[in-house]
Amino acid sequence: EVLLVESGGDSVEAGGSLRLSCTSHKYSYDDSDMGWYRQAPGKECELVSFIRPDYSTYYAMPVKGRFTISRDNAKKTVYLQMNNLKPEDTAEYYCAADPPGTLSAVVPGLEVRCKALHARGQGTVVTVSS
């Protein structure tokens, strides 16, 4: 059963913008940490950003100042606004929910997580050309 669906990925030129969406079609995740992950072929899985139920946020250093995460609980959707995109942002992006307070800058088992998210088949692909 697909619980979270990512969308918004596209091919853009460097410097462009995209907004990714992660929507729940069933459950509410108001009380969850919501995270965006990404993995490019041959590269490690990254936790890009997360937002807690209290709307506090975290950004990985490579995206800080360029990406903005937000949540609209009424729409059961989490967004990732990506500005000034760079070729190194090219990856498949996934979202996931975790219990509140679970996510931090260091997430154990990241590779396993990305593998599981990829297997879910709902990631969205961002391609940034130089």
C-alpha positions as CSV (number, residue, x, y, z in Angstrom):
1,E,0.0,0.0,0.0
2,V,1.4,3.4,-1.0
3,L,1.2,5.8,1.8
4,L,3.3,8.7,0.7
5,V,3.6,9.9,-2.9
6,E,6.4,12.2,-4.1
7,S,6.0,14.4,-7.2
8,G,7.4,17.5,-8.8
9,G,10.7,16.2,-10.2
10,D,11.7,17.4,-13.6
11,S,14.7,18.3,-15.7
12,V,15.9,21.8,-15.3
13,E,19.0,23.9,-16.0
14,A,21.4,24.9,-13.3
15,G,20.0,27.9,-11.5
16,G,16.5,26.8,-11.9
17,S,13.9,26.0,-9.3
18,L,11.5,23.1,-8.6
19,R,9.0,22.3,-5.8
20,L,8.7,18.7,-4.7
21,S,5.6,17.5,-3.0
22,C,5.1,14.6,-0.7
23,T,1.4,13.8,-0.2
24,S,-0.4,11.3,2.0
25,H,-3.5,9.9,0.5
26,K,-4.6,8.1,3.6
27,Y,-3.0,8.9,6.9
28,S,-2.3,12.2,8.6
29,Y,1.4,12.7,9.5
30,D,0.8,15.9,11.6
31,D,2.7,14.4,14.5
32,S,5.6,13.0,12.5
33,D,9.0,14.1,11.5
34,M,8.9,14.4,7.7
35,G,12.2,14.0,5.8
36,W,13.4,14.3,2.3
37,Y,16.1,12.0,1.2
38,R,18.0,11.7,-2.1
39,Q,20.3,9.4,-3.8
40,A,22.1,9.7,-7.1
41,P,23.4,6.7,-9.0
42,G,26.6,5.6,-7.5
43,K,26.4,8.0,-4.7
44,E,25.5,7.7,-1.0
45,C,22.0,8.3,0.3
46,E,21.6,11.8,1.9
47,L,19.1,13.1,4.3
48,V,18.4,16.5,2.6
49,S,16.0,18.1,5.0
50,F,13.4,17.4,7.6
51,I,10.6,19.2,9.4
52,R,9.3,18.4,12.8
53,P,5.7,18.6,14.0
54,D,6.6,21.9,15.6
55,Y,7.8,23.2,12.2
56,S,11.5,23.3,13.2
57,T,13.7,22.3,10.3
58,Y,17.0,20.9,9.4
59,Y,19.0,21.2,6.2
60,A,22.1,19.4,5.0
61,M,25.0,21.7,4.3
62,P,25.0,21.2,0.5
63,V,21.4,22.6,0.3
64,K,21.3,25.1,3.1
65,G,20.2,28.5,1.9
66,R,18.8,27.0,-1.4
67,F,16.2,24.6,-0.3
68,T,13.1,25.2,2.0
69,I,11.0,22.6,3.5
70,S,7.5,23.2,4.6
71,R,4.4,21.3,5.6
72,D,0.7,21.9,5.1
73,N,-1.0,19.5,7.5
74,A,-4.5,20.3,6.2
75,K,-3.4,19.0,2.8
76,K,-1.3,16.2,4.3
77,T,1.6,17.4,2.2
78,V,5.2,18.3,2.7
79,Y,7.0,20.4,0.2
80,L,10.6,20.9,-0.7
81,Q,11.2,24.2,-2.5
82,M,14.5,23.9,-4.4
83,N,16.1,27.1,-5.7
84,N,19.4,27.8,-7.5
85,L,19.6,24.1,-8.4
86,K,23.0,22.7,-9.2
87,P,24.0,19.6,-11.2
88,E,25.0,17.9,-8.0
89,D,21.4,18.1,-6.9
90,T,20.6,15.5,-9.6
91,A,19.1,12.5,-7.8
92,E,16.0,10.6,-7.0
93,Y,14.2,12.2,-4.1
94,Y,12.1,10.4,-1.6
95,C,10.1,11.4,1.5
96,A,9.4,9.4,4.6
97,A,7.7,9.9,7.9
98,D,9.2,9.1,11.3
99,P,8.1,9.4,14.9
100,P,8.5,12.9,16.3
101,G,12.0,13.7,17.4
102,T,13.5,10.7,15.6
103,L,15.3,12.5,12.8
104,S,18.6,14.3,13.3
105,A,21.6,15.3,11.3
106,V,23.0,11.8,11.7
107,V,20.6,9.0,10.7
108,P,21.8,5.5,11.1
109,G,21.1,3.1,8.3
110,L,20.7,5.7,5.6
111,E,21.7,3.4,2.8
112,V,19.1,0.9,3.9
113,R,16.5,3.6,4.1
114,C,17.1,4.9,0.6
115,K,17.1,1.3,-0.7
116,A,13.7,0.7,0.9
117,L,12.4,4.1,-0.4
118,H,13.6,3.3,-3.9
119,A,12.0,-0.1,-3.7
120,R,8.7,1.6,-2.9
121,G,8.8,3.0,-6.4
122,Q,7.4,6.4,-5.6
123,G,10.5,8.6,-5.7
124,T,10.6,11.6,-8.0
125,V,13.6,12.3,-10.2
126,V,15.4,15.7,-10.4
127,T,17.9,16.2,-13.2
128,V,19.9,19.4,-13.3
129,S,21.9,20.2,-16.4
130,S,24.9,22.5,-16.4
